[in-house]
Amino acid sequence: MIGVLKGLVQKEFREAIRDRRAIMAGLFAIFMGPVMMAGIILFQIDEVTEIKPTYVEFTGAEHAPSLISFLASQKVLPRDKITEDEVAKWAKMPITFTIPDDYATNMAQGKPITLIINADFSNKNLMKPLRRFEKIIAQYSRSIGSTRLLMRGIDPRITNPLLLNTQDTATPESKSGLMMGILAMFIMISLFTASMTAAIDTSAGERERHSLELILCQPVPTSMVVLSKVLMVSAYGTIASIITMIAMTFTMSALPLEKLGMSVMVDFSTMALIAIMIIPLGYLAGIFQLFFAYRAKSFKEAQSYLSMILLLPMMVPMVITFLPHKPLWLDYVPLAGQHLIMEALYKGEGVNWPAYVITALVTTVVAFVMTAILAKSLKSEKVVLGLS
Amino acid sequence: MLKVDNISKTFGDFTAVDGVSFEAKDGEITGILGPNGAGKTTCLRILYGLLKPTTGYATIDGIDVQKSAITARKSLGIFPDQFGMSERLTAREQIEYFAQMHGLTGAALKEALDRVIKDLDMAEISDRRTEGFSQGQRMKVTLAQALVHRPKNLVLDEPTRGLDVMSTRLLREQLRKLKDEGHCILFSSHVMQEVAALCDRVIVVAKGKIVANGSPEELCKLAGKDSLEDAFVAIIGSDEGVAA
């Protein structure tokens, strides 16, 4: 029987290695993650480290020359100073700032002055500039107030009785929480995207080529046929996922993450831990895809089923991120458990060993049960009758 | 030897096969002749152990396929109606796959492959990928994968469909040779000339039942007609679905 299984496995791998479409899918899965991740991070660094000028339409600027020059020193500029490549962007998000005619009089008399800022506060792109603008005005207002108190011989600190000293215990590693969640998600996605084409080709594709019936007529148990296929599909996904993980880790350590106040510290042994963890998950991803692909009559039908399955590795991390109170059992659920462990490892936290072992066991058991069900279903008359 | 005894198969209200019994003896070519939808494929699927008969049983060399499908299938070679093959494998690898499923390994495997490739005169194409193979070349590969483990029994399902004259001839020669070697050959078809030219015994099925059983000459005599085609139409009682 070992010889028979060897033959089946040999055929699956021969086919898979020569399947250009499947190889391309695997390579795509491997490159997509690191490239996108690098893109996101570089963009973020650019956003965070550089203060971009804000352009504002001033009315009554002539009444408050010193305020205008203070704003200019903080990179809040009048609209006519707009640079050419920014014109289009700012045309869509106008900010107007009105200084009243009696500004100078009221300022001289120490009366309150109402300044009007007019903009679309729901515009996501304006959120940061507007918040900064408000801060600048508040700061200017406070400095005039303090000067007035000083001139009357009063310590301006009297208006600020409480001071809050914020001490952040976040480490550069833990600050990167969301980023590490995304990283873990990419590693899981490649498990599915890399093996999808191979999974469809060996199941629905084989049925479409009219090979399946003849195979089912041979003196081999269906469990062996399924086993040979799941070995191939899982190997595809697992190898791609591990390569993605390694590529991701190196990409992240090559990027200037410290500019975002983050850091990734993943050594070789951590990478090995993650790789071992991916293996049972690869088995589950493989059988999961085969399980549904065998229910399809054609390559195309299978593709539409499996693209829905592809949502799983994206949904699970999202649910985890947005769940307000994470239930304890989530640690042991396949995909969710592995995601949490990976996230923790990338954040530099330790391994939750019970979760590491139990998730692996649960994942293997679920995958094994699915293998058995699939093997049994291939013996059913319904499948045979669906062949022609 | 292949034998089915009183097999019936119903799907809901529909009876696909109704009390069919026949035997295909060693050293003979037995033909199952019937119009489309007569129940030929269902009969064969029961014989392969893919479908469970509602009544009756089927045996291959005396082994009940329902009870021990895997053992029974070991002495069976199947030539299916569609030459499905993996286009990324070479002809040799394709045949090797089936040989391995029948338990051949090592030197025995290599020997079996060399022999069948030589027998079917396909050395030229054996190391080419099957992608782009002509129908005749595909037929050879399909026949080779059915014969590589030297099965005592061979079942062919509409084997000459879509084949040119040369390929049909080659197939016929092979079948005669196998018959002379004492193999049991069962062959389903709706092509009269084919059946008349090859079969020692013909079983005519229509609407799930056997309507006649005998040598081609006996069938002609039974129906009082000169050609098997006329006899067939007379026996099944209509010319529906006989277009070959």
Interface residues (C-beta under 8 A of the other chain):
Chain A: G3 V4 K6 G7 L8 Q10 K11 R14 E15 R18 D19 E206 R209 H210 S211 L212 E213 L214 I215 L216 C217 Q218 P219 V220 P221 E381 V384 L385 S388
Chain B: F11 T41 R45 Y48 G49 L50 L51 K52 A69 I70 T71 R73 K74 L76 I78 P80 Q82 F83 G84 M85 S86 E87 R88 L89 E93 E96 Y97 F98 A99 Q100 M101 H102 G103 T105
